[in-house]
Amino acid sequence: MHNTTRLAAFAFAILAIYLAARCGDLLGGKKITKAEYDSLREGMTYAEVAKILGSEGTEVTSSAAVPGRLGGGTIKIYSWTSPDSASVSVTFQNGKLMSKSHFGLQ
């Protein structure tokens, strides 16, 4: 992945974490663990990620990538926030996990 792509994914992830925290998307009392986060791997589908994290995520943003940039296709960012305010943000490109980030997981 190019540095520009990684930087864009990182910026989207930070935005997603911020928005998830503001929206208060709680997982019905389920705490997200660091072990669950660590088991998320590049190339996983949304369904695989949601199963590991124990619930559906909140779609924060979706956009069509510019052809020739970021590999083309669609980019979607989902977030999950647990009751302890820890959050996970996952970026999918063409339905596959491209990057992930977290805040407050222990």
N, CA and C atoms as an extended XYZ file, in Angstrom:
318
Properties=species:S:1:pos:R:3:atomname:S:1:resname:S:1:resid:I:1 pbc="F F F"
N         0.855       -1.167        0.000 N   MET     1
C         0.000        0.000        0.000 CA  MET     1
C         0.903        1.233        0.000 C   MET     1
N         0.570        2.205       -0.819 N   HIS     2
C         1.365        3.433       -0.904 CA  HIS     2
C         1.182        4.269        0.353 C   HIS     2
N         2.162        5.136        0.627 N   ASN     3
C         2.079        6.004        1.806 CA  ASN     3
C         0.845        6.904        1.755 C   ASN     3
N         0.506        7.396        0.568 N   THR     4
C        -0.678        8.254        0.440 CA  THR     4
C        -1.933        7.473        0.808 C   THR     4
N        -2.016        6.227        0.377 N   THR     5
C        -3.161        5.383        0.694 CA  THR     5
C        -3.246        5.144        2.186 C   THR     5
N        -2.117        4.836        2.796 N   ARG     6
C        -2.098        4.593        4.243 CA  ARG     6
C        -2.483        5.861        5.011 C   ARG     6
N        -1.992        6.996        4.572 N   LEU     7
C        -2.315        8.253        5.234 CA  LEU     7
C        -3.809        8.548        5.122 C   LEU     7
N        -4.377        8.326        3.948 N   ALA     8
C        -5.812        8.560        3.760 CA  ALA     8
C        -6.622        7.607        4.631 C   ALA     8
N        -6.225        6.339        4.684 N   ALA     9
C        -6.934        5.359        5.513 CA  ALA     9
C        -6.835        5.735        6.984 C   ALA     9
N        -5.669        6.192        7.402 N   PHE    10
C        -5.477        6.602        8.797 CA  PHE    10
C        -6.368        7.799        9.129 C   PHE    10
N        -6.416        8.771        8.236 N   ALA    11
C        -7.249        9.960        8.471 CA  ALA    11
C        -8.725        9.581        8.550 C   ALA    11
N        -9.171        8.705        7.660 N   PHE    12
C       -10.552        8.227        7.711 CA  PHE    12
C       -10.815        7.501        9.019 C   PHE    12
N        -9.867        6.685        9.470 N   ALA    13
C       -10.048        5.914       10.705 CA  ALA    13
C       -10.174        6.832       11.916 C   ALA    13
N        -9.345        7.858       11.980 N   ILE    14
C        -9.422        8.814       13.091 CA  ILE    14
C       -10.785        9.510       13.089 C   ILE    14
N       -11.237        9.909       11.919 N   LEU    15
C       -12.553       10.533       11.805 CA  LEU    15
C       -13.641        9.567       12.264 C   LEU    15
N       -13.532        8.323       11.868 N   ALA    16
C       -14.536        7.329       12.248 CA  ALA    16
C       -14.566        7.116       13.756 C   ALA    16
N       -13.412        7.054       14.382 N   ILE    17
C       -13.358        6.881       15.841 CA  ILE    17
C       -14.011        8.072       16.525 C   ILE    17
N       -13.701        9.258       16.073 N   TYR    18
C       -14.287       10.462       16.659 CA  TYR    18
C       -15.809       10.440       16.513 C   TYR    18
N       -16.283       10.150       15.314 N   LEU    19
C       -17.729       10.147       15.081 CA  LEU    19
C       -18.426        9.040       15.858 C   LEU    19
N       -17.785        7.894       15.964 N   ALA    20
C       -18.385        6.787       16.726 CA  ALA    20
C       -18.520        7.163       18.192 C   ALA    20
N       -17.507        7.798       18.725 N   ALA    21
C       -17.563        8.219       20.126 CA  ALA    21
C       -18.678        9.246       20.337 C   ALA    21
N       -18.853       10.140       19.374 N   ARG    22
C       -19.894       11.176       19.484 CA  ARG    22
C       -21.287       10.587       19.316 C   ARG    22
N       -21.413        9.572       18.480 N   CYS    23
C       -22.727        8.977       18.222 CA  CYS    23
C       -23.133        7.993       19.313 C   CYS    23
N       -22.182        7.511       20.094 N   GLY    24
C       -22.494        6.599       21.184 CA  GLY    24
C       -23.043        5.263       20.718 C   GLY    24
N       -22.487        4.724       19.658 N   ASP    25
C       -22.915        3.429       19.132 CA  ASP    25
C       -22.478        2.332       20.105 C   ASP    25
N       -23.366        1.987       21.032 N   LEU    26
C       -23.025        0.977       22.036 CA  LEU    26
C       -23.406       -0.408       21.556 C   LEU    26
N       -22.660       -1.406       22.011 N   LEU    27
C       -22.850       -2.773       21.565 CA  LEU    27
C       -23.797       -3.549       22.470 C   LEU    27
N       -24.803       -2.904       23.001 N   GLY    28
C       -25.736       -3.612       23.852 CA  GLY    28
C       -25.058       -4.177       25.089 C   GLY    28
N       -24.074       -3.477       25.618 N   GLY    29
C       -23.401       -3.915       26.835 CA  GLY    29
C       -22.174       -4.770       26.610 C   GLY    29
N       -21.869       -5.149       25.374 N   LYS    30
C       -20.720       -5.997       25.112 CA  LYS    30
C       -19.450       -5.169       24.968 C   LYS    30
N       -18.469       -5.511       25.768 N   LYS    31
C       -17.183       -4.830       25.713 CA  LYS    31
C       -16.334       -5.422       24.590 C   LYS    31
N       -15.678       -4.571       23.823 N   ILE    32
C       -14.757       -5.022       22.789 CA  ILE    32
C       -13.414       -5.286       23.465 C   ILE    32
N       -12.815       -6.417       23.161 N   THR    33
C       -11.523       -6.747       23.773 CA  THR    33
C       -10.377       -6.512       22.796 C   THR    33
N        -9.198       -6.343       23.343 N   LYS    34
C        -7.995       -6.181       22.524 CA  LYS    34
C        -7.752       -7.457       21.725 C   LYS    34
N        -8.048       -8.611       22.320 N   ALA    35
C        -7.872       -9.890       21.621 CA  ALA    35
C        -8.767       -9.962       20.379 C   ALA    35
N       -10.009       -9.480       20.503 N   GLU    36
C       -10.904       -9.457       19.344 CA  GLU    36
C       -10.334       -8.543       18.264 C   GLU    36
N        -9.904       -7.357       18.678 N   TYR    37
C        -9.311       -6.409       17.734 CA  TYR    37
C        -8.097       -7.027       17.051 C   TYR    37
N        -7.229       -7.659       17.834 N   ASP    38
C        -6.005       -8.248       17.281 CA  ASP    38
C        -6.285       -9.372       16.294 C   ASP    38
N        -7.454      -10.000       16.399 N   SER    39
C        -7.778      -11.101       15.485 CA  SER    39
C        -8.306      -10.614       14.137 C   SER    39
N        -8.578       -9.319       14.007 N   LEU    40
C        -9.022       -8.763       12.726 CA  LEU    40
C        -7.832       -8.712       11.779 C   LEU    40
N        -8.028       -9.241       10.578 N   ARG    41
C        -6.941       -9.335        9.605 CA  ARG    41
C        -7.319       -8.685        8.277 C   ARG    41
N        -6.303       -8.142        7.623 N   GLU    42
C        -6.489       -7.567        6.298 CA  GLU    42
C        -7.117       -8.622        5.386 C   GLU    42
N        -8.112       -8.204        4.600 N   GLY    43
C        -8.779       -9.097        3.672 CA  GLY    43
C       -10.066       -9.708        4.198 C   GLY    43
N       -10.349       -9.552        5.508 N   MET    44
C       -11.603      -10.071        6.060 CA  MET    44
C       -12.781       -9.283        5.505 C   MET    44
N       -13.946       -9.932        5.474 N   THR    45
C       -15.166       -9.264        5.038 CA  THR    45
C       -15.821       -8.564        6.231 C   THR    45
N       -16.784       -7.706        5.928 N   TYR    46
C       -17.541       -7.036        6.985 CA  TYR    46
C       -18.221       -8.061        7.882 C   TYR    46
N       -18.825       -9.102        7.292 N   ALA    47
C       -19.526      -10.121        8.074 CA  ALA    47
C       -18.573      -10.822        9.046 C   ALA    47
N       -17.361      -11.098        8.613 N   GLU    48
C       -16.376      -11.737        9.490 CA  GLU    48
C       -16.002      -10.817       10.653 C   GLU    48
N       -15.802       -9.541       10.353 N   VAL    49
C       -15.452       -8.568       11.386 CA  VAL    49
C       -16.600       -8.411       12.378 C   VAL    49
N       -17.824       -8.253       11.878 N   ALA    50
C       -18.988       -8.085       12.752 CA  ALA    50
C       -19.162       -9.303       13.660 C   ALA    50
N       -18.919      -10.486       13.146 N   LYS    51
C       -19.034      -11.701       13.952 CA  LYS    51
C       -18.007      -11.691       15.082 C   LYS    51
N       -16.774      -11.324       14.781 N   ILE    52
C       -15.716      -11.281       15.805 CA  ILE    52
C       -16.036      -10.237       16.866 C   ILE    52
N       -16.498       -9.052       16.435 N   LEU    53
C       -16.764       -7.970       17.385 CA  LEU    53
C       -18.116       -8.109       18.083 C   LEU    53
N       -18.943       -9.018       17.608 N   GLY    54
C       -20.180       -9.348       18.310 CA  GLY    54
C       -21.402       -8.534       17.967 C   GLY    54
N       -21.315       -7.673       16.974 N   SER    55
C       -22.482       -6.890       16.567 CA  SER    55
C       -22.216       -6.230       15.229 C   SER    55
N       -23.284       -5.668       14.677 N   GLU    56
C       -23.154       -4.873       13.460 CA  GLU    56
C       -22.468       -3.558       13.822 C   GLU    56
N       -21.650       -3.050       12.932 N   GLY    57
C       -21.030       -1.757       13.142 CA  GLY    57
C       -21.904       -0.653       12.587 C   GLY    57
N       -21.498        0.572       12.830 N   THR    58
C       -22.180        1.732       12.280 CA  THR    58
C       -21.377        2.239       11.090 C   THR    58
N       -22.036        2.346        9.929 N   GLU    59
C       -21.338        2.881        8.761 CA  GLU    59
C       -21.132        4.369        8.961 C   GLU    59
N       -19.887        4.770        8.999 N   VAL    60
C       -19.544        6.166        9.234 CA  VAL    60
C       -19.489        6.937        7.928 C   VAL    60
N       -18.912        6.318        6.910 N   THR    61
C       -18.804        6.976        5.618 CA  THR    61
C       -18.634        5.934        4.530 C   THR    61
N       -18.993        6.324        3.331 N   SER    62
C       -18.848        5.455        2.167 CA  SER    62
C       -18.568        6.343        0.971 C   SER    62
N       -17.636        5.907        0.154 N   SER    63
C       -17.344        6.693       -1.039 CA  SER    63
C       -16.743        5.808       -2.116 C   SER    63
N       -16.897        6.249       -3.327 N   ALA    64
C       -16.274        5.571       -4.452 CA  ALA    64
C       -14.857        6.114       -4.577 C   ALA    64
N       -13.901        5.223       -4.643 N   ALA    65
C       -12.512        5.647       -4.810 CA  ALA    65
C       -12.314        6.127       -6.244 C   ALA    65
N       -11.429        7.066       -6.404 N   VAL    66
C       -11.106        7.586       -7.728 CA  VAL    66
C       -10.367        6.479       -8.490 C   VAL    66
N       -10.811        6.167       -9.713 N   PRO    67
C       -10.103        5.135      -10.479 CA  PRO    67
C        -8.608        5.434      -10.551 C   PRO    67
N        -7.818        4.418      -10.318 N   GLY    68
C        -6.365        4.597      -10.328 CA  GLY    68
C        -5.806        5.034       -8.993 C   GLY    68
N        -6.667        5.450       -8.063 N   ARG    69
C        -6.258        5.866       -6.719 CA  ARG    69
C        -6.871        4.911       -5.716 C   ARG    69
N        -6.136        4.538       -4.723 N   LEU    70
C        -6.616        3.639       -3.671 CA  LEU    70
C        -7.177        2.340       -4.245 C   LEU    70
N        -6.738        1.964       -5.435 N   GLY    71
C        -7.180        0.710       -6.024 CA  GLY    71
C        -8.557        0.750       -6.648 C   GLY    71
N        -9.199        1.907       -6.695 N   GLY    72
C       -10.531        2.013       -7.263 CA  GLY    72
C       -11.570        1.340       -6.384 C   GLY    72
N       -12.802        1.277       -6.862 N   GLY    73
C       -13.867        0.611       -6.124 CA  GLY    73
C       -14.480        1.472       -5.049 C   GLY    73
N       -14.994        0.811       -4.000 N   THR    74
C       -15.704        1.488       -2.924 CA  THR    74
C       -14.936        1.384       -1.621 C   THR    74
N       -14.939        2.456       -0.865 N   ILE    75
C       -14.327        2.465        0.462 CA  ILE    75
C       -15.423        2.777        1.468 C   ILE    75
N       -15.532        1.927        2.501 N   LYS    76
C       -16.507        2.146        3.571 CA  LYS    76
C       -15.790        2.044        4.902 C   LYS    76
N       -16.197        2.904        5.824 N   ILE    77
C       -15.646        2.867        7.178 CA  ILE    77
C       -16.782        2.581        8.143 C   ILE    77
N       -16.552        1.594        8.992 N   TYR    78
C       -17.502        1.217       10.036 CA  TYR    78
C       -16.846        1.408       11.390 C   TYR    78
N       -17.666        1.672       12.395 N   SER    79
C       -17.127        1.811       13.749 CA  SER    79
C       -17.966        1.002       14.732 C   SER    79
N       -17.326        0.595       15.795 N   TRP    80
C       -17.946       -0.108       16.918 CA  TRP    80
C       -17.455        0.580       18.182 C   TRP    80
N       -18.358        0.841       19.117 N   THR    81
C       -17.990        1.469       20.384 CA  THR    81
C       -18.580        0.645       21.515 C   THR    81
N       -17.761        0.333       22.504 N   SER    82
C       -18.242       -0.462       23.629 CA  SER    82
C       -18.653        0.447       24.785 C   SER    82
N       -19.360       -0.103       25.768 N   PRO    83
C       -19.857        0.707       26.892 CA  PRO    83
C       -18.772        1.458       27.663 C   PRO    83
N       -17.544        0.957       27.619 N   ASP    84
C       -16.456        1.638       28.325 CA  ASP    84
C       -15.826        2.731       27.463 C   ASP    84
N       -16.473        3.090       26.355 N   SER    85
C       -16.057        4.135       25.407 CA  SER    85
C       -14.871        3.758       24.536 C   SER    85
N       -14.397        2.518       24.638 N   ALA    86
C       -13.372        2.058       23.701 CA  ALA    86
C       -14.031        1.948       22.332 C   ALA    86
N       -13.267        2.166       21.277 N   SER    87
C       -13.857        2.084       19.947 CA  SER    87
C       -12.902        1.447       18.955 C   SER    87
N       -13.490        0.868       17.938 N   VAL    88
C       -12.752        0.242       16.849 CA  VAL    88
C       -13.292        0.815       15.556 C   VAL    88
N       -12.412        1.145       14.650 N   SER    89
C       -12.780        1.644       13.338 CA  SER    89
C       -12.130        0.745       12.297 C   SER    89
N       -12.910        0.332       11.307 N   VAL    90
C       -12.400       -0.562       10.277 CA  VAL    90
C       -12.738        0.021        8.910 C   VAL    90
N       -11.737        0.096        8.050 N   THR    91
C       -11.913        0.579        6.685 CA  THR    91
C       -11.916       -0.611        5.738 C   THR    91
N       -12.960       -0.674        4.908 N   PHE    92
C       -13.081       -1.740        3.920 CA  PHE    92
C       -12.947       -1.149        2.534 C   PHE    92
N       -12.166       -1.805        1.708 N   GLN    93
C       -12.072       -1.419        0.302 CA  GLN    93
C       -12.583       -2.597       -0.516 C   GLN    93
N       -13.604       -2.334       -1.322 N   ASN    94
C       -14.224       -3.379       -2.130 CA  ASN    94
C       -14.632       -4.575       -1.280 C   ASN    94
N       -15.151       -4.292       -0.084 N   GLY    95
C       -15.678       -5.331        0.785 CA  GLY    95
C       -14.659       -6.084        1.615 C   GLY    95
N       -13.398       -5.692        1.552 N   LYS    96
C       -12.344       -6.379        2.298 CA  LYS    96
C       -11.643       -5.412        3.253 C   LYS    96
N       -11.331       -5.895        4.459 N   LEU    97
C       -10.660       -5.066        5.452 CA  LEU    97
C        -9.335       -4.557        4.886 C   LEU    97
N        -9.186       -3.238        4.904 N   MET    98
C        -7.984       -2.596        4.387 CA  MET    98
C        -7.133       -2.059        5.529 C   MET    98
N        -7.797       -1.491        6.552 N   SER    99
C        -7.058       -0.969        7.702 CA  SER    99
C        -7.970       -0.966        8.919 C   SER    99
N        -7.362       -0.895       10.076 N   LYS   100
C        -8.114       -0.871       11.329 CA  LYS   100
C        -7.394        0.029       12.316 C   LYS   100
N        -8.148        0.548       13.275 N   SER   101
C        -7.558        1.350       14.337 CA  SER   101
C        -8.465        1.235       15.555 C   SER   101
N        -7.913        1.580       16.702 N   HIS   102
C        -8.718        1.509       17.923 CA  HIS   102
C        -8.339        2.642       18.861 C   HIS   102
N        -9.222        2.874       19.792 N   PHE   103
C        -8.974        3.858       20.851 CA  PHE   103
C        -9.480        3.265       22.146 C   PHE   103
N        -8.622        3.206       23.149 N   GLY   104
C        -9.031        2.820       24.495 CA  GLY   104
C        -9.171        1.342       24.773 C   GLY   104
N        -8.774        0.459       23.874 N   LEU   105
C        -8.853       -0.974       24.159 CA  LEU   105
C        -7.760       -1.364       25.146 C   LEU   105
N        -8.108       -2.274       26.043 N   GLN   106
C        -7.108       -2.751       27.013 CA  GLN   106
C        -6.931       -4.232       26.910 C   GLN   106
